[in-house]
């Protein structure tokens, strides 16, 4: 079992691209360069750790209807352009678990986090957030994902 902590997440501004479709088919390799290029063009400072916000539960949502936002934090004023939108991610209390494993083990990490939330008298009050702390690494035929998975929570 991974260590799960409850933390206070600070407010931040995001530049993001909205995506509809299966979560395992999100073109991160396309979106992240677009977002970092946009930040450079807008002359705003990007954060070091990109993230994804996942609004749909893939266990009960048809894959093509799953909605996510692939984002980077930004410091400075920027305007939306094309597919890139801007928004404020408010401060919030989150339950956090670290994932450093293969992509196919994400479900297990999520299950561990959601079980912990209900067993510790919290309730999830917003979409899951994945903070990507390192680039994925390919080992043999497996891809290792480094992420902090955050669930906005409040005490019951």
N, C-alpha and C positions, 0 to 999 in steps of 0.2 A: 504494500500500500504506500502510495506517495504521500508526502507531507502536504496537508491542506491548511492554509492560513486564511484568516479574514483580515483584509487590509482596506485602507482608505485610498481610493484612486483619485488623483487630482484632475481637475478640469483641464481639457486641452482642446485645441482646434485641429480639425482634420480636413485634409484634402482626400477625396475618395471617389471611387468608381463603383456604381451600383451594378450588381451582377445577378441575373436570374438563371438558374440551372443547377445541375448536380454539383454538390460541393467538391467532389473528387475530379471535376473537370474545369475548375476555375483556372484561367490562364495567368497565374501569378507572374510568370516570366514575361508576360506582355504588360500587365497592369503596373507592376512596380517601377519599371523604367519610365513608363508614361508619367507616373506620379512624381518621381524624382526629377524628371525633365521639366515638368510643369513648375515645380517649386523653384528650380533654377531660373526659368523664364520669368516667373513672377517676383523674383528676388526676395523670396522668403526662405527662412532656414528650416530644412526638414529635420525631423527626429531621426534617431539611429535605428529604431526598431519598428518596422512596418507591422500592421495588424489587420485582422479581419473581424468583422462583426457579423454574426450569423443569426438571422431573425427567425428562421424556420427550423422546426425539428424534422430532420430527414427520416425519422422513424414513422412519422404520420403525415408527411407532406410529399406529394408526387415530386420526383427529382427535378423536373423542368420548372416547377413552381417554387423551388427553394430560393430564398432571397438573401443576399449578403452584400456587404460593403467592404471593399478592399481599400485600405487607407494607409496614409502616413500622417504623423503629427506635423504641424507646421507652426512656426513662430513668425508672426508678422501678418499684415493684411493682404489678403488675396481675393480675387473674384472668380466665380465659377466660369468655366470655359469648356465648351463641348461636352464630353461625357464626364468631365471632372467637376465635382460639386464640393462645396465647402460647408462645414457644420461645426457646431460646438458639441463636444462630448462632455456632459456635466460631471462634476465630482460625484463619486458614488462609493458605497461599501461593496466590496467584492470578495467572494471566496475564490482562492487561487490554488491551482495545482500545476506542477511543472510536468511537461511531457518531453522526454528525451528517449524516443523509441521510434519504431517503424511506423509509417503512415497507417498501416492496417491495424495498429493497436490504439488508434485515437478513440475508437468506440469504448474500449475498456477504461481509458483515462476519464472520458466523459461520464461513464457510468459510475466510476468511483467518486467523482466530484458530486454528481447529482444525488447519489446515495448519502454521502456525507452531509449535504445540505439538509435533507429531510431528517436524518438521524440526529442532527444537532440543533433542531428547532429553528431552522431558518427556512425562508421561502425565496425562490428565485423570482426576481421582479423585473427582469429585462433580458435582452438577448445575450448569448454567449459572446465573449471577446477572446480572440487568440492573439497574443503578442508574440511575434516571431523573433526570438532572441539571437539566432544564428542562421546562416544559410543552411538549407537542407544538405545532407551529405549522403552520397551513394556509397554503400558498402556491399560489394557483390551485386546482387540483384535487388537489394533492399534500399529504400530511401529512409534515412533517419531524419526526423523532424524535431526541431528544438523550439518549444513554445511554452508560454505560460497561459494556461486557460483560465479565464476569469468569468465568474457568474455574478452579476449584480444580485445582492441579497438584502433581506431585512429579517430581523427576529420575528418569529410568529407571536 
